Structures are given as C-alpha cells and as structure tokens.
C-alpha cells in the first residue's frame, strides 16, 4: 500500500490506498516517491479549529467503523463493528452500556483488513416496516453481499438474524478495495459504493468498465423487484439503455469510495475516494459522472486514454504531505459548532487530520485544517444523529488491534 511509513501500517488501514495483496507495483512505488502537496485554498478563520471529546465516555467498541440512527424517533444510535456486530444505545453522554442489535460474525469474512461488516442503512420507513440493509464481505467465493434484515417482532432493540434476504452479490477478485457505504437518497432509492476490486493499479481496468459494478456507485429500488432480481433498476438511471452497461450504475471511475453522504439540506452526494500512490480526493457525485480512475488519479494522469464521458475533477485533492487514506464525511447541519454549519467535514485516517471546506457556485470558497491530528483518534468514519450532529468513529491505534480498541468522539468548538 504505502511505502516507508505506509509499509508498516497500510495493510492495517481501512480502505487504504494501493494493495495489501501482492504489494505495490514498481509504477506505484515511483509515484509514491514523487511527493505532492494539497490543492487546498488558503486558511480562512470562518472555519474554526475544533477539539475532539469522547461522546460516550463509558462506551468502547471493537473496530467501530460506522455510526447512524434509525430515523424512527427513538433517539438511538447504532454503531457497526467491523467483525460483524451492530450495537445500539440511547443517545446520551451518560449511557453506560450498548446492547447487541445484530451479530452476523459467523457469516462475515474478515481475512483482510479491509473486509468485514462495512455498512448499514435503515429504510426510510423503518418505523413502519422494521427493515434495514447491511453490506458485508463473505467467502466461497469471495464476494460482497448487500442484504436486508428485519427487527425482531418481540424486541425493538434486537434484529432477527434469521430474517436475512440477500439483495445483491458482487464477486471480489481481491480482499481490498471493498468500499463501502449504503445510503438511502432523498428520492427513496438505495445508493451503494463499490471499490475497484482490489490489488494495485486496477489490473482489470474496472474503473472504466460499465459492464461491472466494481468501481461504481449504484442506485437501486429495494421496494420493488424486476424479473430475476431482488430489487428493481430505476428507469431514470443514466446507463439503463446503453448496450453492455449495468443499469444499476449511477456514477463510475471511482477507485474506492470509503464513506459517502447526502447533504440533508441540499441533497448533494459527497464521497471520499482513496487514491493509489499520490492523491486522495473528495468528490461531488452526480448522475452519470465519470470520475476518472484509472485514467487519472485525482486530476493527474495515471493511464491516460480516451474516455466515454468527460472526466469530472475532484472538489479537493491532497497529497502525501497531508495524509495517506481519506475518510469521507458530512456536510455539517448541527448546532454544537454553529461556525461549521454548511461546511463539508472530512478526515485522513493515517495523519488523523480533519478538514472543513465550503463549496459555493461550483467552487471551493474556503478550505482549512480544523483539527491537527494529535491524540489517538484514527478516524475510520463519521456519522450523524437524527438532529444532524456529527460523530467520529475512531480506532485507538492505526492497526485497530486488541479488544475494546475504538471510541466515539464529537466535535466541539475551541
């Protein structure tokens, strides 16, 4: 994955760039040797620096990689543990214990650091139908699985593990670059990010291949079914009528989107795409967009050639002086830090830095580091509660090893 510093921790970094399987190619090593700088705009004091504090001081987790809420008015939070559990607890700082909501560890494959239970999304009508969706890696063959589960009819604090309905499966050639985020959009459809299949340099050229779901964001209707599918393809998806293309695809040319989110006010879809050897990037995802991998890495040539659609530039990219593995975040819509409202907040797993940016009129108008990366918080994911307050899932160490090795933080003004 990364050379020098990267060689010791990269295969331990969630979604990290490059390939744990087989190591980097000589091309990637050469790219890494050429250092680069961020394309951030100059610092602006209207984006304040923040500090991190434990959101739930009495709770610890094992490899926490996502936090969300059910949208059911219960003011509960759900934390995904990578090895295959989901825990639930009341959204109170003095909460003393989390309850096991779902345990699917027996069916989750985690032989590679980037495998596991990776994503969770509650149906927009969860309060009525009790349905939620997860994405996890499985074996024989190695694949990614999008499944629906239901809450127990007897206990709203527990899911029914026997209720699994597999919605979609995607074979994975390698163990890394699995993505993934699962979200419901403002339109009620389910969106999911998928990595390029792994190894280094996208050896199968999946990034520009519309016949595969790898290296894409898909958009499907899980409330209806087409013949021979457990879902339907929306008729207004961009590639529905293109010969040889998968109709599920919403956008493509994405190496490994590790966390994406909808702005709850504007409906814009933001994503953090992990780079190969030189650049990490933040993207605004649009219908039919081609984000360039593996023709480009960020805005820069990788394997230059003609493309079917114009390539879309990242909103922001940064190089190896700033970090090594981007963690996509959220546009902040909470009240705890009013100066950050409307800013997109994201982080880097390895450098532990956190940035904020403002995007107006099609360009970045402000962009600065708001947290220095000190301390032990290796940011694996951001999450929102029902009120739009932002939380951070983090490992205590870069490898995430041990027992209770993760905590949940919140942003506070300095």
PELINBEL-V459213 format. One record per residue. RES is the residue in one small letter. SS is DSSP state (H for helix, E for strand, - for the rest). Layout:
BEGIN
res=RES ss=SS
res=RES ss=SS
END
This chain:
BEGIN
res=x ss=-
res=x ss=-
res=x ss=-
res=x ss=-
res=x ss=H
res=x ss=H
res=x ss=H
res=x ss=H
res=x ss=H
res=x ss=H
res=x ss=H
res=x ss=H
res=x ss=-
res=x ss=-
res=x ss=-
res=x ss=-
res=x ss=-
res=x ss=-
res=x ss=-
res=x ss=-
res=x ss=-
res=x ss=-
res=x ss=-
res=x ss=-
res=x ss=-
res=x ss=H
res=x ss=H
res=x ss=H
res=x ss=H
res=x ss=H
res=x ss=H
res=x ss=H
res=x ss=H
res=x ss=-
res=x ss=-
res=x ss=-
res=x ss=-
res=x ss=-
res=x ss=-
res=x ss=-
res=x ss=-
res=x ss=-
res=x ss=-
res=x ss=-
res=x ss=-
res=x ss=-
res=x ss=-
res=x ss=-
res=x ss=-
res=x ss=E
res=x ss=E
res=x ss=E
res=x ss=E
res=x ss=E
res=x ss=-
res=x ss=-
res=x ss=-
res=x ss=-
res=x ss=-
res=x ss=-
res=x ss=E
res=x ss=-
res=x ss=-
res=x ss=E
res=x ss=E
res=x ss=E
res=x ss=E
res=x ss=E
res=x ss=-
res=x ss=-
res=x ss=-
res=x ss=-
res=x ss=-
res=x ss=-
res=x ss=-
res=x ss=E
res=x ss=E
res=x ss=E
res=x ss=E
res=x ss=E
res=x ss=E
res=x ss=-
res=x ss=-
res=x ss=-
res=x ss=E
res=x ss=E
res=x ss=E
res=x ss=E
res=x ss=E
res=x ss=E
res=x ss=-
res=x ss=-
res=x ss=-
res=x ss=-
res=x ss=-
res=x ss=-
res=x ss=-
res=x ss=-
res=x ss=E
res=x ss=E
res=x ss=E
res=x ss=E
res=x ss=E
res=x ss=-
res=x ss=H
res=x ss=H
res=x ss=H
res=x ss=-
res=x ss=-
res=x ss=-
res=x ss=-
res=x ss=-
res=x ss=-
res=x ss=-
res=x ss=-
res=x ss=-
res=x ss=E
res=x ss=E
res=x ss=E
res=x ss=E
res=x ss=E
res=x ss=E
res=x ss=-
res=x ss=-
res=x ss=-
res=x ss=H
res=x ss=H
res=x ss=H
res=x ss=H
res=x ss=-
res=x ss=E
res=x ss=E
res=x ss=E
res=x ss=E
res=x ss=E
res=x ss=E
res=x ss=E
res=x ss=E
res=x ss=-
res=x ss=-
res=x ss=-
res=x ss=-
res=x ss=E
res=x ss=E
res=x ss=E
res=x ss=E
res=x ss=E
res=x ss=E
res=x ss=E
res=x ss=E
res=x ss=E
res=x ss=-
res=x ss=-
res=x ss=-
res=x ss=-
res=x ss=-
res=x ss=-
res=x ss=-
res=x ss=E
res=x ss=E
res=x ss=E
res=x ss=E
res=x ss=E
res=x ss=E
res=x ss=E
res=x ss=E
res=x ss=E
res=x ss=E
res=x ss=E
res=x ss=E
res=x ss=E
res=x ss=-
res=x ss=-
res=x ss=-
res=x ss=-
res=x ss=-
res=x ss=-
res=x ss=-
res=x ss=-
res=x ss=-
res=x ss=-
res=x ss=E
res=x ss=E
res=x ss=E
res=x ss=-
res=x ss=-
res=x ss=-
res=x ss=-
res=x ss=-
res=x ss=E
res=x ss=E
res=x ss=E
res=x ss=E
res=x ss=-
res=x ss=-
res=x ss=-
res=x ss=-
res=x ss=-
res=x ss=-
res=x ss=-
res=x ss=-
res=x ss=-
res=x ss=-
res=x ss=-
res=x ss=-
res=x ss=H
res=x ss=H
res=x ss=H
res=x ss=-
res=x ss=-
res=x ss=-
res=x ss=-
res=x ss=-
res=x ss=-
res=x ss=-
res=x ss=E
res=x ss=E
res=x ss=E
res=x ss=E
res=x ss=E
res=x ss=E
res=x ss=-
res=x ss=-
res=x ss=-
res=x ss=-
res=x ss=-
res=x ss=-
res=x ss=-
res=x ss=-
res=x ss=-
res=x ss=-
res=x ss=E
res=x ss=-
res=x ss=-
res=x ss=-
res=x ss=-
res=x ss=-
res=x ss=-
res=x ss=-
res=x ss=-
res=x ss=-
res=x ss=-
res=x ss=-
res=x ss=-
res=x ss=-
res=x ss=-
res=x ss=-
res=x ss=-
res=x ss=E
res=x ss=E
res=x ss=E
res=x ss=E
res=x ss=-
res=x ss=-
res=x ss=-
res=x ss=-
res=x ss=E
res=x ss=E
res=x ss=E
res=x ss=E
res=x ss=E
res=x ss=E
res=x ss=-
res=x ss=-
res=x ss=-
res=x ss=-
res=x ss=-
res=x ss=-
res=x ss=E
res=x ss=E
res=x ss=E
res=x ss=E
res=x ss=E
res=x ss=-
res=x ss=-
res=x ss=-
res=x ss=-
res=x ss=-
res=x ss=-
res=x ss=E
res=x ss=E
res=x ss=E
res=x ss=E
res=x ss=E
res=x ss=E
res=x ss=-
res=x ss=-
res=x ss=-
res=x ss=-
res=x ss=E
res=x ss=-
res=x ss=-
res=x ss=-
res=x ss=-
res=x ss=-
res=x ss=E
res=x ss=E
res=x ss=-
res=x ss=-
res=x ss=E
res=x ss=E
res=x ss=-
res=x ss=-
res=x ss=-
res=x ss=-
res=x ss=-
res=x ss=-
res=x ss=-
res=x ss=-
res=x ss=-
res=x ss=E
res=x ss=-
res=x ss=-
res=x ss=-
res=x ss=-
res=x ss=E
res=x ss=E
res=x ss=E
res=x ss=-
res=x ss=-
res=x ss=-
res=x ss=-
res=x ss=-
res=x ss=-
res=x ss=-
res=x ss=E
res=x ss=E
res=x ss=E
res=x ss=E
res=x ss=E
res=x ss=E
res=x ss=-
res=x ss=-
res=x ss=-
res=x ss=-
res=x ss=-
res=x ss=-
res=x ss=H
res=x ss=H
res=x ss=H
res=x ss=-
res=x ss=-
res=x ss=-
res=x ss=E
res=x ss=E
res=x ss=E
res=x ss=E
res=x ss=E
res=x ss=-
res=x ss=-
res=x ss=-
res=x ss=-
res=x ss=-
res=x ss=E
res=x ss=E
res=x ss=E
res=x ss=E
res=x ss=E
res=x ss=E
res=x ss=E
res=x ss=-
res=x ss=-
res=x ss=E
res=x ss=E
res=x ss=E
res=x ss=E
res=x ss=E
res=x ss=E
res=x ss=E
res=x ss=E
res=x ss=E
res=x ss=-
res=x ss=-
res=x ss=-
res=x ss=-
res=x ss=-
res=x ss=-
res=x ss=E
res=x ss=E
res=x ss=E
res=x ss=E
res=x ss=E
res=x ss=E
res=x ss=E
res=x ss=-
res=x ss=-
res=x ss=-
res=x ss=-
res=x ss=-
res=x ss=E
res=x ss=E
res=x ss=E
res=x ss=E
res=x ss=E
res=x ss=E
res=x ss=-
res=x ss=-
res=x ss=-
res=x ss=-
res=x ss=-
res=x ss=-
res=x ss=-
res=x ss=-
res=x ss=-
res=x ss=-
res=x ss=E
res=x ss=E
res=x ss=E
res=x ss=E
res=x ss=E
res=x ss=E
res=x ss=E
res=x ss=E
res=x ss=-
END
